[in-house]
Amino acid sequence: MNTTTTSMEMTDMMRQCIANCLECHRVCTEAAAHVLHGGRLHDEAKHLVALLDCAQICLVHADFMTRRSPHHMHLAKECAEICTACAGMCDAHPDGDGEMKLCGEACRRCAASCEEM
């Protein structure tokens, strides 16, 4: 998207990025609940912080894009970086039930669409 555009037009790329951010927010929040209530040992502190940071930045970035804030471009870079880091933690996490794999996939999809912004 051209940052010199004056009429912050909602593009299909932005709509897809919003959808990916909202999905990533949901999946990371569910994964955080899974870690809290899963009954297995996890590296709770680092993993929970990563999951919740990722969920929050995704929601904030989606909000900024939805209202066509010119500042969404700054958040896109941060969102991609945080999602990529979270995906790495999810991939490295022992995952008997596949919850962390789904989370890593959602994070990578979101990171990719945010990088396109």
C-alpha positions in Angstrom: 0.0 0.0 0.0 1.3 3.4 -0.9 1.7 5.5 2.3 1.2 8.7 0.3 -2.4 7.7 -0.5 -4.7 10.3 1.0 -7.9 8.3 1.1 -6.8 5.3 3.1 -8.9 2.9 0.9 -9.7 -0.5 2.3 -8.0 -3.0 0.0 -8.6 -6.7 -0.4 -5.1 -7.2 1.1 -6.1 -5.2 4.2 -9.3 -7.2 4.6 -7.3 -10.5 4.4 -4.7 -9.1 6.9 -7.5 -8.1 9.3 -9.1 -11.6 9.0 -5.7 -13.2 9.6 -5.0 -11.0 12.6 -8.4 -11.8 14.2 -7.9 -15.5 13.6 -4.4 -15.3 15.1 -5.8 -13.4 18.1 -8.4 -16.1 18.7 -6.0 -19.0 18.2 -3.3 -17.5 20.5 -5.8 -16.8 23.2 -7.1 -20.3 23.0 -3.6 -21.7 23.1 -2.9 -19.5 26.2 -5.9 -21.0 27.9 -4.8 -24.5 26.8 -1.4 -23.9 28.5 -3.1 -22.6 31.6 -5.6 -25.4 31.9 -3.8 -28.3 30.1 -2.5 -30.0 33.2 0.9 -30.6 31.5 4.2 -28.9 32.3 4.9 -26.0 30.0 7.4 -23.2 30.1 4.4 -21.1 31.3 5.9 -17.7 31.8 7.8 -17.3 28.5 5.2 -19.1 26.4 2.2 -17.4 27.9 3.8 -13.9 27.5 4.5 -14.7 23.8 1.0 -16.0 23.2 -0.7 -13.1 24.9 1.6 -10.5 23.3 0.8 -12.0 19.9 -2.9 -12.1 20.5 -2.9 -8.5 21.7 -0.8 -7.0 18.8 -3.0 -8.9 16.3 -6.2 -7.4 17.8 -4.7 -3.9 17.9 -3.4 -4.1 14.4 -6.8 -5.3 13.1 -8.4 -2.4 14.9 -6.0 0.1 13.3 -6.6 -1.3 9.8 -10.4 -1.4 10.3 -10.5 2.3 11.0 -8.0 3.0 8.3 -5.5 4.6 10.6 -2.4 5.7 8.8 -0.4 4.3 11.8 -1.4 0.7 10.9 1.8 0.5 8.7 4.0 0.9 11.8 2.0 -1.8 13.6 2.2 -4.2 10.6 6.0 -4.6 11.0 5.7 -5.1 14.8 2.8 -7.6 14.4 4.8 -9.6 11.9 7.8 -9.7 14.1 5.8 -10.7 17.2 3.8 -13.3 15.3 7.0 -14.9 13.9 8.5 -15.1 17.3 5.3 -16.7 18.7 5.2 -19.2 15.9 8.8 -20.2 16.7 7.9 -20.8 20.4 4.8 -22.8 19.4 6.8 -24.9 17.0 9.4 -25.7 19.7 6.7 -26.6 22.2 5.9 -30.2 23.0 2.5 -30.7 21.4 0.7 -34.0 21.9 -2.7 -32.7 20.8 -1.8 -30.4 17.9 -2.9 -27.2 19.6 0.5 -25.5 19.4 0.9 -26.6 15.7 -2.4 -24.8 14.9 -1.2 -21.8 16.7 2.1 -21.7 14.9 0.3 -21.9 11.6 -2.1 -19.1 12.4 0.9 -16.9 13.6 2.8 -17.6 10.3 -0.2 -16.7 8.2 -0.7 -13.5 10.1 3.0 -12.6 9.9 3.0 -13.1 6.2 0.0 -10.9 5.5 1.3 -8.2 7.9 4.7 -8.2 6.0 2.8 -7.6 2.8 1.3 -4.4 4.3 
